[in-house]
Amino acid sequence: MSLLVISDLTLRMAGRLLLDHASLSVEPGRKIGLVGRNGAGKSTLLAAIAGDIAPDGGEIRLSSRARMARVKQEAPADGASLLQTVLAGDTERTSLLAEAEHATDPQRIGEIHERLRAIQADSAPARAGSVLAGLGFSAEAQARPVSDFSGGWRMRVSLATALFLEPDLLLLDEPTNHLDLEATLWLEDWLRRFAGAALIVSHDRGLLDSCVDAIAHLDRGKLSLTPGGYENFVRIRTEQALQQARHAEKIATQRAHMQSFVDRFRAKATKARQAQARLKALEKLPVIEAVVEDAATQFAFPQPDPLPPPILSMNQASVGYDGRTVLANLSLRLDMEDRIALLGANGNGKSTLVKLLAGRLAPMTGTVEHNPRLKVGYFAQHQAEELRLAETPIDHMARALPRATPPVVRAQLARFGLDADRAETPVRDLSGGEKARLLLALATRDAPQLLLLDEPTNHLDLDARDALIRALADFEGAVVLISHDPHLVELVADRLWLVGDGKVTPFEGDMVEYRSWLIEHNRAANRPKTDATSPLSRKDDRRERAEARKALAPLRKIVKDAEAQMARLADERRKLEAALADPKLYEQGKAAEVTRLNTRLAAISREQAEVEERWLAAETEMEEAREGEG
């Protein structure tokens, strides 16, 4: 039996048709990711399911007695503590506790306490505290008023309230937008263990791959369901598009052939009957609707001039605000080929470190030395607030590049998908994703050798995130990244730096190991102080884990180098095969070039086999080492 049934649903917003007789069913315990282009109507659909807006047609049925929870878009801002706010979200518990204080009828008092036991009211504070801790709130923070926190942190409280209720159906709209990487990983783990059903709108590919059973695609007003995570959805949709394109091409060929016959012989009496028969056959050919897709999203960073290493170095530097030190004893260096992701909970100093690298903060002690020719591109999400709402992207870029010609200004905007129309649209009318593209275009206008990205994907859709990953793969400068998107970190970063406890230390591991380390770290932090494990033994355990990660570092380097080499060889192979397939190559006098290309192709095959063998051996050794640790 379905928990939620959507039948022939029609929804309009401001006169625009968003859902056109769309249908979907959600079974108990099933988690579904809801995807679609920006503006397709995903958030509107969640609002209709929650009862905030009435449908224009069709029906939405929620199973009787089923409990539903949704993260409110407006963050709480009253004087209640975080813990009290989350607990108040369980209205039944709150109501029963209030009634119990004044009830006088013995039978009713018994009923109240029986129900309180049934809903586990006594354990509610511990459960609420656990959810808040997972989302980054310390025990001290949980006792503070909600009004003490910024909007982003208050949105975490709204999320905590929805999770605490553990409803039968959970509606989530971009739940990771206000989370750091650590809270995102915790949320993924929570959702995997959650027994209820969930409908999740998200641009976080990692979450959609690890936490959902199916993908619901909202496209041109219709909902289609594909089993599996986002990766499987993309594979199936690509295969369907290719099949449809081949079918359309075949029918187009048939149409052209028949039309040619009709045109040639329509006037000839001897062929007239055949022409009429062909014409009727032509009319019967099915109309294959073209695969309607937005133009592929493309980003391209300007390539920087090379610089000798190091491009930046720190020696015993410290940094902070108003005389208060946030990070100390920083002795780090950056080279052109570095790809580094900063890990650590919000508030630990990641953005402070990036501002120091960008030159936005001066060191309090120690030194920070830059190559004199170093250019830095700095992207920070809060910079969107500095954009001038009445001006267009062209206005912003022309001011940032005062000596550039109009074509150069437009070309820089076009690198990030801001076409002619959007380049001339006032900033106030741009979407969050379009503003992010403008900020990326502004940050990279001078072809920087060092790119600092502080949460660049908050408002980018899935296609734009993939475009950013591809652009960073082609970028030849250094990258320092802060992101709550594990997928982005895994595909961009070669090294991880852990920011916490006032220092920055290399993390000798990959994101899989960081996830495991984080889970263990959180468990240790939440253990009661009466835990029999001594501080010394816990310290020894941490040291052993760190040594184990360090021992795997050479193997991880072999794997990364092999993967990069395999990608280069595959690319070279494709180019060679394309060249050998060109008929012009076999014209007279080019035999030597044919021989050279074939010789190189054979060499690539040998190199690929050797690299794959090296990669497989290192992967196997790493897997055996991990199993040995377990």
Buried (B, 14 or more C-beta within 10 A) or exposed (E): EBBBBBEEBBBBBEEEEBBBEBBBBBEBEBBBBBBBBBEBBBBBBBBBBBEEBEBBEBEBEBBEEBEBBBBBEEBBBEEBBBBBBBBBBBEEBBEBBEEBEEBEEEEEEEBBBEBBEEEEBEEBBEBBBBBBBBBBBEEEBBEBBBEEBEEBBBBBBBBBBBBBBBBBBBBBBBBBBBBBBBBBBBBBBBBEEBEBBBBBBBBBBBBBBBBBBBBBBBBEBEBBBBEBBBEBBBEBBEEEEEEBEEEBEEBEEEEEEBEEBBEEBEEEEEBEEEBEEBBEEBEEEEEBEEEEEEEEBBBBBBEBEEBEBBBBBBBEBBBBEEEEBBBBBBEBEBBBEBBBBBBBBBBBBBBBBBBBBBEBBEBBEBEBBBBEEBBBBBBBBEBBEEBEEEBBBBBBBBEBBEEBEEEEBBBBBBBBBBEEEBBBBEBEEBEBBBBBBBBBBBBBBBBBBBBBBBBBBBBBBBBBBBBBBBBBEEBEBBBBBBBBBBBBBBBBBBBBBBBBEBEBEBBBBBBEBBBBBBEEBBEEEEEEEEEEEEEEEEEEEBEEBBEBBEEBBEBBEBBBBBEEBBEEBEEBBEEBEEBBEEEEEEEEEEEEEEEEBEEBBEEBEEBBEEBBEBBEBBBEBBEEEBEEEE
